Amino acid sequence: MRPRLVLFGDSITEFSFSDGGWGAALADHFARRADVVLRGFSGYNTRWALRVLERAMEGAAGGGEGADPAAVTVFFGANDASLPDRKQAHQHVPLEEYQSNLRAISAHFKEQWPTAKIIFITPPPIYEPARIRDIYGEDDPSKLPERTNEAAGTYAQACLTVGKELNHPVIDIWTKMQQFPDWQTSALCDGLHFTPFGNKILFDCVLETLESIGFSQGSLQQDLPLFHDIDPNDPLKSFEV
């Protein structure tokens, strides 16, 4: 059975199989070597993700003995970091609970899939003017965004802390993305979600992290023979195990 990568997260994960998405790029990169399983839930925070975790993961491993996924990405925090006194306040999760929920999600995965590697991804940076435009439909400096880059950075640091505590790799996309020129518009389409360039940044980070745990294109066997390796005189013989 092909190894599996499970992507668990909010809208940035759910949309990752759209045109130019980081999940679709992973599926393409590992074609015939690994299956990429999408478990993204737009708008969810860690509190809700933890509540639906068991149901959300039904069938994700594929079943059968030794069916643990090779790796699971856990990408939450953008909604948890919504400000509690602004629009979208119902998505807010206090910082300490966010960390506790990450620990609980990790514990669930380690119990269900002991051999799976867990990779945390921090919430991304926020471009506040674009959030105002997206929420209110206009550029109005008198209005307040429902998220701020400062709050997202605080949750990103909290994610890094839990990852270090649990010895999980962490992709600090909050910091990484801000290293690129004009990241506010080149990497983000609405101050939160990713452009194709933003998706490419995360894709590269995920590949690098997977390679660090020994999961790479070169380390995986290609499934079934390539068509030009099939014996034209006896094609079916090529499929014998």
C-alpha positions, 0 to 999 in steps of 0.5 A, spaced: 500 500 500 502 506 498 504 511 504 499 516 505 500 524 507 494 526 511 493 534 511 488 536 517 487 544 518 482 549 516 480 553 510 488 554 508 488 546 508 481 545 505 483 550 499 490 547 498 487 542 492 484 548 488 488 551 482 495 552 484 494 549 491 500 546 496 496 540 497 495 539 489 502 540 488 504 535 494 499 530 490 503 531 483 510 531 486 508 524 490 504 521 484 505 514 484 509 514 490 504 516 496 497 518 496 495 525 499 489 525 503 485 532 504 482 533 511 480 541 511 475 544 514 474 551 512 473 556 518 474 551 524 479 552 530 482 547 534 476 547 539 472 544 533 477 540 530 478 536 536 471 535 537 470 532 530 477 529 530 475 522 530 469 523 525 474 527 520 479 522 520 474 516 518 478 512 512 484 517 512 489 511 513 486 507 508 485 501 513 489 494 513 494 492 518 500 497 518 496 503 515 498 508 519 499 515 515 507 516 514 505 524 516 500 528 518 500 536 517 496 540 523 495 547 520 490 551 525 491 557 529 488 562 523 481 562 526 483 561 533 487 568 533 481 571 531 480 577 536 475 576 541 472 583 541 471 583 533 467 580 528 468 573 527 469 573 535 465 566 535 472 563 532 476 565 537 480 560 542 484 563 548 491 562 547 492 557 552 486 553 550 489 553 543 496 550 545 492 545 550 488 543 543 494 542 539 497 537 545 490 533 545 490 533 537 497 530 537 495 525 543 490 523 539 494 521 532 499 518 536 494 513 539 491 512 533 497 512 528 503 511 533 508 511 527 505 517 523 510 523 524 506 529 526 508 536 523 505 542 526 504 549 521 503 555 525 498 560 523 500 565 517 501 572 517 495 577 516 495 583 512 490 587 516 487 592 510 485 587 506 482 583 511 478 590 512 476 590 505 474 582 505 470 583 511 466 590 510 467 590 502 470 597 502 477 600 504 475 604 510 480 605 515 475 607 521 473 599 521 477 594 525 480 588 522 477 581 525 484 579 525 491 582 526 498 580 524 500 581 531 495 576 534 497 571 529 504 572 531 503 570 538 499 564 536 505 562 531 509 562 537 505 558 541 505 553 536 512 553 536 512 552 543 508 546 543 512 543 537 518 543 541 515 541 547 512 535 543 518 534 539 514 535 532 517 539 526 514 545 526 513 550 519 513 557 521 509 560 515 508 566 519 515 568 519 517 565 513 512 568 509 514 575 511 521 574 509 518 575 501 518 582 498 511 585 498 508 578 501 502 582 503 499 582 496 504 577 493 503 571 498 496 573 500 490 574 496 485 577 501 490 578 507 489 571 510 488 566 504 494 564 499 495 566 492 499 561 488 505 564 490 503 563 497 502 556 496 508 555 493 512 558 499 508 553 504 509 547 499 517 548 499 517 548 506 512 542 507 517 538 502 523 540 506 520 538 512 518 531 509 525 530 507 528 532 514 524 526 517 526 521 511 520 522 506 522 524 499 520 523 492 527 519 492 526 515 498 519 512 495 518 506 490 514 508 484 507 504 484 507 499 478 512 499 472 512 504 468 509 503 461 516 503 457 518 498 462 513 493 460 515 487 455 511 488 449 512 481 447 509 479 454 505 485 457 502 481 463 508 478 465 510 485 467 505 486 472 506 479 476 508 480 483 
